[in-house]
Amino acid sequence: MVHRNFEQTEEMVNNLLEMNSRLDVLEDMLEAETQDILGPAHNLLPMHYQINQLEEFKNQTMHQAKKASFDSRNRLSLWFERLNNVIEAFDEYILALAKNMLSLVRAGHPEVIVKLIKIAEIEGREDEKVRPRTQSLHTPMILTFHAGCGNQTREKSGKVGRCFEI
């Protein structure tokens, strides 16, 4: 048990130290890509993959630190501040690409649109993984109203009448 805890702690420290060099590379790639917003965005998918890995590491680390002292959690949050900034800059880059879709196609780079769609698919799948857990724990059921319905309220397999869907 002690050996396993030591190995996990050692791995965590190594990942935290490695994170800075990975962020250096990501920042350089992001800077180059944002300089040519109508370019081919060669690094778009690799950046997204790396950021997702780092964000997953951050989420796991912060989850494990829930029982740590306030000061320890605060110190750990400071370690991830740079990652948060990179994530924010990447999100802004994605938005800039999305705003320039037509210009990207005109510039001869329709593959960037395909990459954006791929990222949207990946993010959608990640949201689907999280949604059932958070919906059952934190949010009430969502009812969708279908316009044009009268006062029907028959209950059938997961639906309340024809007017509302759960």
C-alpha positions in Angstrom: 0.0 0.0 0.0 2.8 2.5 0.9 4.7 1.5 -2.2 1.7 2.1 -4.4 1.0 5.5 -2.8 4.7 6.5 -3.3 4.5 5.5 -7.0 1.3 7.5 -7.5 2.9 10.5 -5.8 6.1 10.2 -7.8 4.0 9.9 -11.0 2.0 13.0 -10.1 5.1 15.1 -9.4 6.7 13.9 -12.7 3.5 14.8 -14.6 3.4 18.3 -12.9 7.0 18.9 -13.9 6.5 17.6 -17.4 3.4 19.7 -17.8 5.5 22.9 -18.1 7.5 21.6 -21.0 4.4 20.4 -22.7 2.8 23.8 -22.2 5.9 25.5 -23.7 5.4 23.5 -26.9 1.7 24.1 -26.9 2.1 27.9 -26.4 4.7 28.0 -29.3 2.3 26.0 -31.6 -0.7 28.1 -30.7 1.3 31.4 -31.3 2.3 30.2 -34.7 -1.2 29.1 -35.6 -2.9 32.3 -34.5 -0.4 34.3 -36.6 -1.9 32.7 -39.7 -5.6 32.4 -39.0 -6.4 31.6 -42.6 -3.6 29.0 -42.9 -3.9 25.2 -43.0 -3.9 24.8 -39.1 -1.5 21.8 -39.2 -1.3 21.7 -35.4 -5.0 22.1 -34.6 -5.7 18.4 -33.9 -2.4 17.7 -32.1 -2.9 20.8 -29.9 -6.5 19.7 -29.1 -5.2 16.2 -28.1 -2.5 17.5 -25.9 -4.7 20.0 -24.2 -7.3 17.3 -23.6 -4.7 15.1 -22.0 -3.5 17.9 -19.7 -7.0 18.9 -18.8 -7.8 15.3 -17.8 -4.7 15.2 -15.7 -5.7 18.5 -14.0 -9.2 17.2 -13.3 -7.9 13.9 -11.8 -5.4 15.8 -9.7 -7.9 18.3 -8.4 -10.3 15.4 -7.7 -7.7 13.6 -5.7 -6.8 16.8 -3.8 -10.4 17.3 -2.5 -9.4 16.0 0.9 -6.2 18.1 1.0 -5.8 21.3 3.0 -7.1 24.6 1.6 -3.5 25.8 1.2 -2.5 22.6 -0.7 -5.4 22.9 -3.1 -4.7 26.5 -3.6 -1.0 25.8 -4.4 -2.1 23.1 -6.8 -4.5 25.5 -8.5 -1.6 27.8 -9.1 0.3 25.0 -10.8 -2.7 24.7 -13.3 -3.1 28.4 -13.9 -0.9 28.4 -16.9 -2.8 25.4 -18.4 -6.1 27.3 -17.8 -4.6 30.2 -19.8 -3.6 27.9 -22.7 -7.0 26.4 -22.7 -8.6 29.8 -22.9 -6.3 30.9 -25.7 -7.0 27.7 -27.6 -10.7 28.3 -27.2 -10.3 31.8 -28.6 -8.3 30.3 -31.5 -11.1 27.8 -32.2 -13.7 30.6 -32.2 -11.6 32.7 -34.6 -11.4 29.7 -37.0 -15.1 29.2 -36.8 -15.8 32.9 -37.5 -13.5 32.6 -40.6 -14.9 29.4 -42.1 -15.9 30.9 -45.4 -12.5 32.7 -45.7 -10.7 29.5 -44.9 -12.5 27.7 -47.7 -11.8 30.6 -50.1 -8.1 30.5 -49.0 -8.0 26.9 -50.1 -8.1 25.2 -46.6 -11.4 23.4 -46.3 -9.5 20.7 -44.3 -9.5 23.2 -41.4 -13.3 23.0 -41.3 -13.1 19.2 -41.2 -10.7 19.5 -38.3 -13.1 21.8 -36.5 -15.9 19.3 -37.0 -13.7 16.5 -35.7 -13.0 18.5 -32.5 -16.7 19.3 -32.1 -17.4 15.5 -32.4 -14.8 14.7 -29.8 -16.1 17.4 -27.4 -19.6 16.2 -27.9 -18.7 12.7 -26.9 -16.9 14.0 -23.8 -20.0 16.0 -22.9 -22.1 12.8 -23.3 -19.8 11.0 -20.9 -20.2 13.7 -18.3 -23.9 14.6 -18.8 -25.5 11.5 -17.3 -23.5 11.8 -14.1 -24.0 15.5 -13.6 -27.6 15.4 -14.7 -28.5 12.8 -12.2 -26.6 14.5 -9.4 -26.9 18.2 -10.0 -29.7 19.1 -12.4 -33.4 18.5 -12.6 -34.8 16.6 -15.5 -35.2 18.7 -18.6 -38.6 18.8 -20.2 -38.8 19.8 -23.9 -42.1 21.4 -24.9 -43.5 20.6 -28.3 -45.5 23.6 -29.6 -49.0 23.1 -30.9 -50.1 20.6 -28.3 -53.3 20.8 -26.4 -53.7 19.5 -22.9 -52.7 16.0 -23.6 -50.7 14.5 -20.6 -50.7 10.8 -21.3 -47.6 9.1 -20.0 -45.8 6.7 -22.2 -42.3 5.2 -22.0 -40.1 8.1 -21.0 -42.4 10.7 -22.4 -45.1 12.7 -20.7 -47.8 13.0 -23.3 -47.0 14.3 -26.8 -46.2 17.8 -25.7 -43.3 17.1 -23.3 -40.2 14.9 -23.6 -38.0 14.0 -20.7 
